[in-house]
Amino acid sequence: MAMVILTWFVAVILAGIALLVHMWREAHLHHIVSEEVEVPNLPSSFDGSKILYLSDIHKRKLKKNDLEHLRNQMDWVIIGGDVAEKGISWPIVRHNMSLLSYIAPVYTVYGNHDKRAGTVHLERIFRDTGVQLLQDSTTYLRKGKSKLCLVGVDYRSRRGDSLLAELDTKDCKIAIVHDPIEALHLNGPVDLILSGHTHGGQLVFPGFGPVFLNKAYRSVSSGWFSLKKDGNDTEQEGKMLVSKGYGTNHLPFRLCCPAEMHIITLRMLSNKQPWSG
């Protein structure tokens, strides 16, 4: 009897170790999700443009071998916030921003952990590495004579609607909003929103979902979502991507929710293949 108990005990311990190894590996995968997205109001000269999008890097150090092949292949790099966290080693952030700037022009917003980490340090790193911080501000991306507006909404800001209201209604608008709930509360029309914050739940248990994720975020934990308020909304034709993020929060583990970054190819609307979210 004692031998049976001991055998079961050892089996449970080994299974636990194997699960932790799997969760650690899932958190440190280099996984790129490549997809095309149809964007309302996209100028024809932007059709086929590519964005490398990543969010929630936290304290994970990017590897040059994973990314250097993307140099001159991407038009822009966009970060959805949380490039740092409190207590981080600042050389890691500087390394990450330098590497991303090597690939293509970089744009970012603040996430909640960035503000806890210290914006004074971050602003200096952004300035030194050429990363453009959009803190309740806008800039224009250009292709030939055409342009689209990139809007960066600061974390917990209330200026998102006023920023959108200042723009030409005919302009194609891409917004970076760290928190997807805040993004859904925007009233002005947006063609594409890039978001993060949720980490996809990070630990997702089969049959139960992301049990440690706040209930308010479970319906937008990760993936693509329509921005329509309801079925009668004819003004809002855009969509939102919520990334699972590339780093981890609190524990360096993931379960059924691998780390990811995205290559997004922008496409004009097609009547033959309309997007459905």
N, C-alpha and C positions, 0 to 999 in steps of 0.2 A: 504493500500500500504506500509506504513511504517513497519507494522508488517511482511509483506512478505519479505521485504528487510532485516529486522532484523533476520528473520528465516534463510534466505540464508546465511547471514553473520556468524551466529552462526554455521551453518552446515559446512561452509568452514573452520572456525577455528578449529572445532572438527576433521574434516577430516585431516587437516594439522598436528594436534597434534598426531592423530592416525598414520599417515605416519611417523612422526619423531620417534615415539615409535617403529614402525616396523623396521625402518632403524637402529636404535640403537641396537635393538635385533639382527638383522642380522649381525651386526658388532661384536657382542660379543658371537655368537654361538660357541660351541665347536663341530666342524664337522670334522670327519676323513674320508677321501676318501681312501678306500682300493682297490688296484688293482694289478694284475700281469702284468709284462712287460717282453717281450722276449728281451734278450740282446745279440747281436752278440759277439762272442769270449768268452762268459762266461764260465769259467771252471766248470766242472761237480760238483765239491765239493761246489760251490756257489749256485747251483740250489736250490731254496727255501729260500735263505737268505732274511732277511727282513730289510728294511731301514725305519726309521721314518724320514720323510722329512718335514721341514717347513721353511718358509721364511718370511721376512718382519714382524717381531714381533713388532717392534717399541716400544711403551711404554705400550703395553698390558702385564698384569701380568698373567703368566701361573698358573693354579690351580693344586695342587697336586692330588686332587680327580679325575681330568680328565685324569691324565697320569700315576699314580702309578701302574695301572694294566698292563702297558706295560713293566714294569721292567722284565728282563730276557726273554722277548718275542721278542725283537728287537736285531739285531746284531750290528747295528750302528745307530746313530742319525746324520743327515746331515742338516745343516742350510744354506740356500741360501743367507745369508747376511741381513743387516739391523736389527740387534738385538737391536739397540738403535736409538735415534735421538737427535738432539740438545736440550739441556735443560732437558733431562730425569733425573729422580731420579735414581742414580746408584745402590742403593739397589734392585731396580726392576730387573735390568739386572743381578745382581749377583744371585738373587733368581731364575731367569729363567734358567741361565746357570747351576746352582747347581742342579736344578730339572731335567734338560735334561741329565746331567752327571750321575745322579742316575739311569737313565733308561738303558743307554748303552754308549760306547765311542762316543764322539761328535767331529765333524769336521765342520769347518765353513770358510767362506771367508768374506771380507769386502764388504758392500754395500755403496752406496753414502751417506746415512744418518749416517752410522757408522763413516765415516771420518769427517763429520761435527760435530758429537757428541764429538769426541776426542779419538783418538786411544791409547793414553797413558793410559787412564782409562780402556779402553777395553782390552788392552793387559794384564794389571794387573789382571783383572777379569778372563780372559781366563786362565791365568797361575794358579791362585788360585783355579779355579774350574775344572781344567784338560781338558778344551776344547782346541783342537788343531787347531790353526789358519793356514790355508794354503794360504799364501800370495805369489802368484807366486811360488808355490812349490808343490811338490808331496809327496805322502806317499803310502805305500802298505797295503792293507787289505788282511788278510790271512785266509785260511780255509785249515787245514791240510798242505799238501805240496804245495798247489796251492795259487796263489795270483792274485789280480787285482790292477790296479793303480788308485788311487784317485788323481785327479789334481785340484788344487784350483787356479783359475785365479783372480787376484786382479781387483777391479773395475777400469775401464778405462785403463787397462794395455794393453801393446802391446806385451807382452811376451808369450801369449797363444800358438802361433804357434811354437815358439822355445822350449817351455816346452814339447809340444807333439812330436816334432822332436827328442828330446833326449831319447824318450822311445822306447822300443823294439816294433816293429810293430806287434808282435804276442801277446802282452799283451792286456788283456781286460782293457779298459779305461773308467772311469766315471769322468766327469768334473763338477765342481761347478762353475757356471758363473752367477753372480747376474743379469746382464743385458742380456736379450734374443737376442737383436740385436747384441751385441758383440759376443754372442755365435754363431750366424749364420755366423759371419765373420771369424770364425776359419777355417783354411784350412786343418789342419791335421785330419785324421779319428778319430772319437770318438764314442764309443759304446752307451753311455748314457750321456746326459747333464741335470743337474738339475738347474733350473733358477727361477727367480721371478721378482721383481722390479715393475711390472705393476699393482699389486693389482687386476688384472682382470678388471681394469677400475674403480673399487670400486663403482661407481654410474652408473649403466647400465639401460638405459631407454628402455622399450619394444618398438620395432620397429625402434629404433635409435641406439641402442648399447651403448658402453662406450664413450659418447660424450665428456667427459672431458679428455680422454686419448689421448696423442699425436698421430697424424695420423700414424707416423712411427711404432707404436706399436700395432695398431689395428688388424693387421693380425696375431699377436702372443700374444694376450692379455692374454690367459690362455688355458691350455689343453696340449695335446700331438701333436708333430709336427715331421715330417720326416726331417732329416738333409741332405737329398740329394739336391744338388745344382739344379739339373734338372733331366729329365727322363733318360738322358744318363750317369748319375753319377753312376759308378759301384764301386767306392772306399769307398763312405760314406754310410754305412748301418745303422747308428745309429739313435737315436730319442732324442727328447728334451721334458721335462716336464716344463711348465711355471705355477707356482702355483699362485693362487689368493691371497695368503698370509694370515697370521693369525691376523695381526694388521691392523691399518688404518693410513692414511697419511692426515695431516691437520685436517679434521673433523672426529669425531668418529662415522661415519655413513657408511652404505653400502646399496645398492639397487639392487636387482636381482643379487647379487654377494656375496654370503655368505662367511664369513671367513672359511679357510680350512687348514688342515694339511693332510699329506699323509702317508699311510703305503704302501710301494712298495715292492712287492715280486719279486725277480729276478728269471727269468726262462731262460733256454737255448732255443735256436731257435728250433721251431718245424715246420717241413715241412707240417704238416697237418693243422696247424693254424698259418700261417704267419701274422706278425703284419702289419697293414695298417694305415697310418697316413694321 
